[in-house]
Amino acid sequence: MGGASFVRLSVCSGRCTGPGGALGAAMSVFVTRRIPAEGLRVLSQASGYRVQQWDSEEPVPRAELLSRVAGTRGLLCLLSDRIDREVLDAAGPGLKVISTMSVGFDHLALDEIKKRGIRVGYTPDVLTDATAELSVALLLSACRRLLEAAQQVKSGGWTTWKPLWMCGYGLSDSTVGIIGLGRIGQAVARRLKPFGVKKFLYTGSGPKPESAAEFGAEFVPLVRLAEESDFVVVTCALTPATQGMCNKDFFSRMKKTSVFVNTSRGAVVNQEDLYDALAQGQIAAAGLDVTTPEPLPTDHPLLSLENCGKLPRWLKWVAESAQRSLGLWSAADWPTCQAGQPAEPPRAQAAVTCIVQSRWEGQVQD
């Protein structure tokens, strides 16, 4: 198992006697990865719950997941864990709560989960600032050609001052298009505004006048956003409506000097079409921290392009406090949800909800 092992934390307070006891697996929680200690502590202190953890930085093997989830009451998972009908069937009818240590939830079979009356918690706001900061970093890196320039320094390509060498594009007086003006989209706009952006455009499932007012942003169709934006930043959720949305037609409408940034989900973008657009000079550059699959194979065509910057998705988690919060909030949600109550705003910073809501589906914003 590559050094991985299971950690069992028995905190039954006299009410649980183990697998063969009165409560047994019916009052157990399975954690699919090594998470911050604060999160495990919250679970452990919820008396009556027997906690099992896949003690590794690597994903739990599918066969182990199916085996260990059997008979559990709660499941704390990560974005890389596909929780589908097979997992739900393996868990059985005793599974009441799924808490995911992630902002997104496209790895969860929501329709099937709702059918079974299972409550779900996620952490939508804990990485808002970190993701927005990374989005801006990718945008600046792409438009100012920072990764290319750094490579030239290392390879000896920088020989003397050349007026037109490695010139990029500036944000001043530009038009920025944001796909998905949700929490993250707004946080991105808020950080870009001081750079002297002339105009913000946004698109999504519908106008958001109250949110857009802060930036004077205009709601437009996707086509117009692609045609008029100097910079396009994708911060939407992955839904059937947004899957493959940024495709050949979309890139063909963008300016040849435009920069494309995606920090939402890899499947929102048709990567073959993005490669063609970059390789053929249809758009100037791209910055990505999400792809399909993750990680990308080292021989993937996108990684061969100098005008495409790709960072590991988990750079969003650079702040230790954000990692702790993810583990803590997702863990804290379990004892609350299993009692049939939504997470209290003071307890989880209004970031975790225990009910799979139908409004999640079909939205463009994050």
Secondary structure, DSSP 8 states (H G I E B T S, - for coil): -TT-EEEEEEE-TTS---TTSSSGGGGEEEE-S---HHHHHHHHHSTTEEEEEEESSS---HHHHHHHTTT-SEEEE-TTS-B-HHHHHHH-TT--EEEESSS--TTB-HHHHHHTT-EEE--SSTTHHHHHHHHHHHHHHHHTTHHHHHHHHHHT---S--TTTT-----TT-EEEEE--SHHHHHHHHHHGGGT--EEEEESSS--HHHHHTTT-EE--HHHHHHH-SEEEE-----TTTTT-B-HHHHHHS-TT-EEEE-S-GGGB-HHHHHHHHHTTSSSEEEES--SSSS--TT-GGGG-TTEEE--GGGGG-SHHHHHHHHHHHHHHHHHHHTT----HHHHTT----S--GGGTT----
